Amino acid sequence: MGRAAVLAGVGSAVPDRVVTNDMFAARMDTTDEWIRTRTGIRERRHLERGSATSDLAAEAGRRALKSAGVGAVDAVVLATTTPDHPCPATAPTVAAALGLGTVPAYDVGAVCSGFLYALASGAGLIALGTAERVLVIGAEAFTTIIDQSDRGTAPIFGDGAGAVVLSAGDQSQPGALLAFDLGSDGDLADLIIIPGGGSRQRASGLPAAPGDEYMAMRGREVFRHAVLRMTESSRTVLARTGWDVGSLDWLVGHQANVRILRAVADHLGLAQERAFVNVDRYGNTAAASIPLALDDAATAGLITPGDRIVLTAFGGGATWGAIALEWPNLAVA
């Protein structure tokens, strides 16, 4: 069947601090109803002062390693938009925190599609024979790059992390990553962007404009492109696996907005209840959202061994992707 990456463990971590819609309504021109009807979000988690992305990533990774029943891996791949520092990468810090020694560790940046890109990267290491086991993490302190006075973005995003362990196996095994589809369109780079702080702004010789250190998003256009690309990418991996939509048990999409998830399900011809949703409790956690959703669904007993699952996301770049797998029998940490 050929060498393949097989899901062997899953874990997640979120900050303790819960921020409700009413807490936003108390300090800005919005209401709980306004946020819920447009996004489906009722609360999210915010990082405590003094913590950072690597702290969440390490805890999620620790739980994924426990779930897999292993203490060592051959590589660490971290998807994040909010590294601890612009330089160096955060993955080596996470590997050190987990006591993984001098294994290769690197960051992947594809914003909300980042975890899918990182999964593909980890699977590639296994397919090449470079690694037998890879820890793949999606972790974000997204509230650190959001203007908390902006009602258009602040209520949407939260902080969190999720992780999986991939092990070498073959495509006949439950948990094997069976099909991949990834894409990007740089002409849409300004849909989701932090204008200041990078080489483009710094090389201009001009100071960053006020507010350019925060993420800006063109919400309506993001919605339209997300539905289109997540639907197309999901169809591609369904075709590559030979699955029909009726045989799909779960669509685990990037948790950006409940209306996007429902629209993608509708476009695929999938019952809306088959689209897993936990954005109501965590908000949009960018690269962390899919692994956090997987761990959440598995812990709740909603995803069970043998279930056919498609993962899909759309994010800044613009980037998108989908991956198909059958859920294995995992211990939940």
DRENBA-196206 format. One line per 4 residues: their letters; for each residue x, y, z of C-alpha. Coordinates in pm, 1 decimal. Each point is the difference from the previous one (the first is absolute). Example, Ala and Ser with C-alpha at 12.3 -4.5 7.8 and 13.67 -1.06 7.14 Angstrom:
2
as> 1230.0/-450.0/780.0 | 137.0/344.0/-66.0
# end
This chain:
333
mgra> 0.0/0.0/0.0 | 302.4/231.5/34.5 | 142.9/183.7/297.2 | -245.6/242.8/159.4
avla> -40.2/228.4/300.1 | -245.3/-138.8/253.9 | -172.5/198.0/275.0 | 116.7/-147.2/331.6
gvgs> -86.8/259.6/264.3 | -191.3/323.8/53.0 | -4.7/272.2/265.4 | -88.2/363.9/57.5
avpd> 41.6/287.0/243.8 | -183.3/329.0/54.6 | 52.9/284.6/248.0 | -211.3/1.5/314.9
rvvt> -128.5/352.7/-58.7 | -349.8/-5.0/-152.9 | -118.6/317.6/-174.5 | -373.6/13.8/-70.6
ndmf> -191.7/208.8/-251.4 | -149.7/199.0/284.8 | 350.0/100.5/107.5 | 55.3/154.1/-344.0
aarm> -343.5/163.9/7.3 | 90.8/168.7/327.7 | 285.6/193.3/-163.1 | -87.9/43.1/-369.3
dttd> -296.6/59.5/-229.6 | -115.8/-358.5/-40.0 | -231.7/-256.0/158.9 | 1.9/-369.1/72.6
ewir> -276.0/-47.7/-259.0 | 189.7/195.2/-268.9 | 312.3/-215.0/44.0 | -185.8/-331.4/22.5
trtg> -224.5/57.1/-302.8 | 292.6/98.7/-223.3 | 265.7/-243.9/118.1 | -153.0/-263.6/227.2
irer> 252.4/93.6/270.7 | -111.6/42.6/359.6 | 336.8/-16.3/179.3 | 370.5/-43.4/-63.8
rhle> 323.9/-43.4/196.3 | 263.1/271.3/47.4 | 360.9/-60.1/96.3 | 102.5/114.0/344.4
rgsa> 259.5/274.7/28.6 | 352.0/-145.9/-9.1 | -94.5/-305.9/-205.6 | 76.3/-53.9/-369.2
tsdl> -67.0/-226.7/-296.3 | 275.5/-244.2/98.8 | -165.1/-63.5/337.2 | -327.7/-104.9/-162.3
aaea> 183.7/-198.5/-268.0 | 207.8/-191.7/251.7 | -303.0/-95.5/209.3 | -198.1/-117.3/-304.1
grra> 305.0/-192.2/-119.1 | 44.8/-161.3/340.7 | -359.2/-121.7/-5.2 | 31.3/-131.5/-356.9
lksa> 313.9/-195.0/96.4 | -188.0/-145.0/298.4 | -291.0/-94.5/-226.3 | 242.6/-179.3/-234.3
gvga> 175.8/-167.2/291.1 | 343.4/123.2/-108.5 | 266.5/223.1/147.3 | 206.7/76.3/-307.2
vdav> -43.6/107.7/-361.4 | 237.3/58.2/-289.8 | -122.9/349.3/-92.6 | -228.9/281.7/113.2
vlat> -200.8/212.9/-242.4 | -182.2/302.6/144.0 | -263.5/194.7/-192.1 | -40.1/350.4/138.9
ttpd> -60.8/360.4/-99.8 | 108.5/125.3/341.6 | 352.8/-128.3/71.0 | 153.7/93.7/333.4
hpcp> 247.5/219.3/-193.6 | 41.5/101.5/-366.8 | 333.7/-182.2/28.4 | 69.9/-278.0/88.9
atap> -271.8/-249.8/-86.6 | -212.0/-119.5/291.6 | 1.8/-374.7/-74.1 | 351.6/-57.8/142.5
tvaa> -110.4/168.3/323.1 | -297.0/-237.4/15.3 | 218.4/-303.3/-70.7 | 236.0/102.1/281.1
algl> -290.1/57.8/240.7 | -121.9/-353.1/-73.9 | 344.6/-151.0/57.1 | 23.1/-127.1/-357.4
gtvp> 371.4/69.3/-34.3 | 155.8/122.5/-322.3 | -265.8/-119.3/-243.3 | -69.6/221.7/-304.2
aydv> -272.7/250.7/82.9 | -141.3/275.7/-219.1 | -293.7/235.5/-43.2 | -254.4/4.1/-283.8
gavc> -185.9/322.9/-79.2 | -325.9/-29.9/-194.1 | -227.2/174.5/252.0 | -330.9/-188.2/41.6
sgfl> 104.2/-269.7/-249.6 | 327.2/-47.1/185.5 | -83.8/-325.2/174.6 | -88.4/-170.5/-328.9
yala> 325.5/121.7/-154.6 | 188.4/-123.3/308.1 | -172.8/-339.8/-19.8 | 104.0/-30.1/-364.2
sgag> 355.0/96.2/94.8 | 12.7/-255.9/281.1 | -145.7/-267.2/-226.7 | 268.0/86.8/-255.6
lial> 277.1/-59.1/255.0 | -147.3/-342.3/69.7 | -50.4/-83.9/-368.4 | 365.4/85.1/-70.5
gtae> 121.0/-220.4/284.2 | 150.1/303.2/175.4 | -219.6/-61.1/304.5 | -192.9/-287.7/154.4
rvlv> -201.0/221.8/229.6 | -86.8/372.1/-21.0 | -171.8/234.2/244.6 | -217.7/249.5/-191.2
igae> -138.8/296.8/192.5 | -225.2/294.7/-78.7 | 26.9/273.4/262.7 | -102.4/364.2/13.0
aftt> 2.2/296.8/233.3 | -212.6/180.6/-255.2 | -134.2/257.2/243.6 | 351.1/151.9/6.6
iidq> -35.2/114.2/-363.9 | -359.8/123.8/24.3 | -108.5/352.2/88.8 | -215.6/-71.7/302.5
sdrg> -200.2/320.4/-60.2 | -104.1/-109.7/-351.6 | -346.3/-155.8/13.6 | 49.7/-145.6/-348.9
tapi> 286.2/-229.3/107.2 | 40.8/-6.5/379.8 | -309.3/-212.4/77.7 | 88.9/-252.6/-272.0
fgdg> 340.1/-130.1/107.1 | 124.1/-209.4/289.5 | 317.9/-172.7/114.6 | 70.9/-372.2/14.3
agav> 200.2/-295.4/-126.2 | -52.9/-349.5/-133.2 | 243.0/-274.6/-95.0 | 23.4/-343.7/-155.8
vlsa> 266.7/-267.2/-16.7 | 58.2/-157.9/-340.1 | 167.2/-339.5/-24.6 | 131.8/-191.3/-299.9
gdqs> -236.9/-265.2/-133.5 | -188.0/-78.7/-318.6 | -322.4/117.9/-159.6 | -192.7/-309.5/105.1
qpga> 25.6/99.1/367.1 | -272.8/194.3/181.3 | 120.8/355.5/50.1 | 202.9/14.4/-321.2
llaf> -6.8/337.5/-173.3 | -152.2/-113.8/-330.3 | -23.3/307.2/-222.1 | 130.6/356.3/-0.6
dlgs> -91.8/317.3/-186.2 | 173.2/333.5/59.6 | -20.2/331.8/-184.6 | 73.5/370.6/16.8
dgdl> -65.5/327.9/-180.0 | 241.1/281.7/80.2 | -217.1/247.9/-188.2 | -230.5/-18.1/303.0
adli> 273.6/76.5/252.7 | -175.5/311.0/127.8 | -316.5/-185.1/102.7 | 161.6/-82.9/334.9
iipg> 311.9/202.0/77.5 | 212.9/169.2/264.2 | 129.3/299.1/-199.6 | 280.9/104.4/234.8
ggsr> 305.4/-164.7/149.8 | 125.6/-203.2/-296.2 | 275.1/63.7/-251.7 | -242.3/169.4/-244.2
qras> -81.6/274.3/247.4 | 344.7/23.0/159.7 | 182.7/19.6/-333.0 | -223.2/291.3/-101.2
glpa> 185.9/221.9/242.8 | -330.4/118.0/142.2 | -135.9/-70.9/345.4 | -299.5/-227.9/27.8
apgd> -330.1/184.6/2.4 | -197.9/-10.3/325.3 | -181.9/-332.4/22.8 | 209.2/-169.6/-269.6
eyma> 140.4/-237.2/260.4 | -342.3/-164.3/20.6 | -168.9/-241.8/-235.5 | -249.8/143.6/-247.8
mrgr> -259.1/-216.0/-174.8 | -248.8/59.1/-281.6 | -270.9/-215.0/154.6 | -255.4/-30.5/-280.0
evfr> 259.6/-91.7/-260.7 | 166.8/-245.5/237.4 | -338.2/-166.9/53.3 | -60.5/-38.6/-373.1
havl> 346.3/-134.3/-81.9 | 2.7/-229.3/304.1 | -325.8/-171.1/-98.2 | 116.5/-38.5/-360.2
rmte> 347.6/-134.7/71.8 | -91.8/-223.6/294.4 | -278.9/-155.7/-207.6 | 222.2/-55.2/-304.4
ssrt> 286.8/-139.9/205.8 | -231.9/-236.3/188.9 | -141.7/-127.5/-328.0 | 352.5/-61.2/-128.1
vlar> 102.3/-223.0/290.6 | -334.0/-182.9/-10.5 | 66.4/-79.4/-365.9 | 355.3/-112.4/75.7
tgwd> -117.3/-241.0/268.8 | -297.0/-118.3/-205.6 | -242.5/95.7/276.3 | -341.8/141.9/-76.2
vgsl> -138.9/274.6/220.6 | -263.1/-232.1/141.7 | 272.0/-219.3/150.9 | 170.1/291.5/177.2
dwlv> -52.6/-3.6/376.6 | 155.1/334.2/91.6 | 114.0/321.2/-160.2 | 246.8/159.7/241.6
ghqa> 55.3/345.5/-142.9 | 199.7/295.5/120.9 | -210.3/152.5/276.5 | -28.2/357.9/-125.4
nvri> -373.3/53.2/-18.8 | -291.2/-238.8/38.7 | -162.2/141.3/-314.9 | 306.8/-94.2/-205.5
lrav> -7.6/-354.8/135.7 | -368.2/-37.6/-77.9 | 38.8/150.5/-346.5 | 281.1/-241.0/-87.8
adhl> -211.6/-292.2/120.5 | -292.4/123.7/-211.9 | 217.1/38.8/-310.4 | 133.4/-353.2/46.8
glaq> -349.4/-140.9/51.9 | 90.2/-105.6/354.1 | -243.6/22.5/290.9 | 91.9/303.0/210.9
eraf> 18.3/-208.1/315.6 | 292.5/-187.5/-161.0 | 206.1/321.4/9.0 | 165.4/2.3/341.6
vnvd> -28.0/331.6/186.4 | 182.3/123.3/307.1 | 58.5/359.4/-114.3 | -278.6/93.8/241.3
rygn> 231.1/-75.8/295.6 | 344.2/91.6/-130.6 | -44.2/255.0/-278.1 | 236.6/1.1/-295.8
taaa> 332.4/-142.6/118.4 | 156.0/7.9/-349.8 | 256.4/-281.1/-46.9 | -106.1/-158.6/329.9
sipl> -366.1/-39.2/-91.5 | 0.6/-332.0/-185.9 | 212.1/-202.4/246.4 | -189.1/160.2/289.1
aldd> -326.4/-103.5/-166.5 | 126.7/-355.8/-56.1 | 98.6/-40.0/363.6 | -326.4/156.9/115.1
aata> -210.0/-232.2/-217.0 | 198.0/-308.9/98.8 | -18.5/84.2/370.6 | -377.1/45.9/-28.4
glit> -31.1/-339.7/-171.2 | -145.8/154.9/-315.2 | 279.1/-124.4/-227.2 | 39.6/-374.8/28.3
pgdr> 238.1/-256.4/-155.6 | -71.1/-59.7/-367.5 | -168.6/336.6/-58.7 | 82.1/157.1/-334.1
ivlt> 117.9/357.4/48.3 | 96.0/289.9/-223.5 | 201.2/285.7/149.7 | -13.7/330.3/-186.5
afgg> 107.1/361.6/48.1 | 42.6/339.0/-162.1 | 240.8/261.9/129.2 | 216.1/299.7/-71.4
gatw> 234.7/-11.7/-291.4 | -251.3/-86.7/-136.4 | 48.4/-369.0/80.3 | -233.5/-296.7/20.2
gaia> -4.3/-377.0/13.8 | -165.7/-325.4/96.4 | 111.1/-341.2/128.7 | -196.7/-326.7/20.7
lewp> 45.1/-275.9/258.7 | -181.7/-274.5/188.9 | 6.2/54.2/374.5 | 209.1/-254.7/193.7
nlav> -49.6/-139.0/349.5 | 184.0/259.3/210.7 | 42.9/48.1/370.6 | -122.7/348.3/91.0
a> 233.6/188.2/230.5
# end
